[in-house]
Amino acid sequence: MKDSLIVKILQEGDKVLNVSHQGEEIHIVVRKSNEEVFVWVLSRDEKGQPILSKRPEITITLGDGEVEARATDSNGQEVFSLTA
């Protein structure tokens, strides 16, 4: 039996820019049709099942060299916000 994994994250017009391994994680960089870029992380839980997430959530979009960082607690309340 051959192992395989299919990751269904693309929408019409999206393009995969890069796939890389960092330890046990696979990072998938996708350019959306609106030109924004998202980084997905594929890992495994304690039972070995695949987990797909955007944690940390990274979006690359239009701007003038600024970085916005936000953090929320487990209730979804913003606990940190920074624009630099």
C-alpha positions, 0 to 999 in steps of 0.5 A: 500500500502506498501512502498519500496525502491530498491537501485541498486548499486551492480555489480557482485562480490560486497558485502554489508558490512553495512547499517546504519541510521544517521539522515535522511540519510542511509549509505551503505558500499559496498566492490567491487570485487577488494576489494575497499570499497565505502560508498554510502549515500541515502537521500531525496530531498526537495520534498521527492524523494530519492537521491543516492550519494557518497558525501562525496566520500569515498574510502577505498583501499590498502595503508600504512596508508595514507589519501588523501583528495581532494576538487573541486569547482562547475566547477570541478577544484581542490581547495584542496589536502592533503596527510597525 
